Amino acid sequence: MPKQTVFESKRGVSRVEVREGYSQVLFSGLPEPLVASRVAVLEVIAQAGVSIDFLKLTQSGLSFLVPEAKSEEVEAAIRSIGYRYEVLQHRAIVLAHAVNMRDEEGLIARIVGTAIRCGVQIDHIGDMHDRVLMVVSDFDVPRLQEAIAPIAAGGRP
């Protein structure tokens, strides 16, 4: 591994951030044409004036996060289109920050593997060049934070 220069940020996980207050909306079994059904869902949400996060396309639908405070508005809007859906409340995004995360061999695998081993149900995973994001139940956040803390401290879980 190349030597770290003085002005560089420390390698590995530098901090763990939690963003709470979300609900996850899941659509499955959308009618064909699938693209048109997905667009219909997104248009209804847009017309309701609700911002979405973490949009994911699935084989038969889509899912996304909305602010938990807007859950009732979202449900009222999507009920009108008649598609099968589920709203899971009490969701959080746990972000593990690390400079050049994708260049640190095995770091994402260690974080995700640790989360799985500690028994946390991960709804979605995403990554960027400097962080991995996991959507989990609010109730699993403390256990996940405790499990990945050793990684943030530079060690192995």
N, C-alpha and C positions, 0 to 999 in steps of 0.2 A: 504494500500500500504506500502511495506517495506520502512524503513527510508533509505535515500540516504547517503552513506558514502562519506567522503571528496575526496577520489581519484577517485570516479566514475564520469563519464560524466553526465551532466545535462539530466534529463529525458525529453522526448518530442522532438519535431523537433528542431534540433540545427542549421540547415542552409538549404537554398534552392539554388540549383545549376542549371544552365541552360547550355545545350550543344546545340548549334545551328549549322546549315549548313547541314541538312539532307534532303533527299527525301524519300518518302515512296513508295514502289513498291508493288502493290496488284495484285495477280492472283486469278481468280475465274473461276468456271466451267471447271476446268482442266479435260482432258479425262481420262477414266479408262484404265489401273489400276492407281489409284490416286498416289500411292507411286512412281511408275515409272515416272509419269509426274512431280512430285515434284523434284525428283532426276535430271531429265532432266533440269529443271529450274536452280537448284543449280549448275549443271555442267557448264552450259552456263555462269553463273555469275563468276564461278571460272576460266574458260578459259579466260574471259575478264580481269582477274586479279583485280577484285573489291572486297573489303572487305564488308561484310554485318554485320549489327547489328540488334538486336531485332527481330530475326526470330520467326514468329508465324505461326502455322499450323491452317488452317480453315477447315470447313466441305468440301469445294470443291476446296481448293487451298492452298495458303500460302501468307505471306506478310513479308516484311523486310525493314530495312532502309539501305540506301547507302549514301555516302558523296554526297552532292548536286553537287559538282564540277564534279562528275563522272556520273551524270544523263544521259547525251547524250550517253556516252559509253555504259551504261547499256541498254538504250532503243535500241540502234543499235544491241546489242547482243541478247536481248530477242525478238526483232521483227522477228529474223530469225527462231524461233521455232514455230511461228504461234499461240500461246496461247493468250487467252484474258487477258489483263493486263491494269493497270492504274498506272500512276506515279504522285504522289502528291508532289509538291515541297514545299519549305519553311516550313519544319518541324523541331521541336526542341524536345529535351528530357528534361523534368523538373524533377529534383530529389529532393525529400524532405528527408533529412538525419535525422535519429533518432537512437540512440543506442538501441539495443534490441527492434526494432520496433514491431516485432510480439508478444512480451510479454507485450506491453503497450495496454491494452484492449481498443478497439475502436479507436485507433489512426489512423490506415489506413482508417477506415470508415469515420472519421472526415475529413481527407485530401481529399479523393475522393468525399465525399458528398459536401464539400465546392467547389470543382472544378465544379461539376455538377450544383450546385445552382448558381454559377456565370455565367453560360451559356457557358462555354468552351467546345468545341467539343474535346473529348478525343479519339484519334485513337487507342491507346493501353495502357494497364496498366500492370506493372510487379512489383514484390516486392522481396526484399532480406531481410536478417535479420536486416539490418541497414538502409534501404531506400525503398521508393516507387518511381517508375519511371512512368512518364506519357508522351506519345508522343502526341504533340499538334501542331497546326499551329503556326508559328513564330508570327503571328498577335495576337494570344491569350496569349502569354507569359506574357506581362505586367499585364494583367487582372488577370491571374492565380497567379502570384507572389504576387500581392496586396491582393488577396483573402486569400491566405494561410499564409501571414505574421503574422496575429494574432496567428495562431497556433504555428508558429516558436517562437513567443514571449512568448509562454506558456499559452496563453489564448484560448478562444473559438471564432470562427468566428461569 
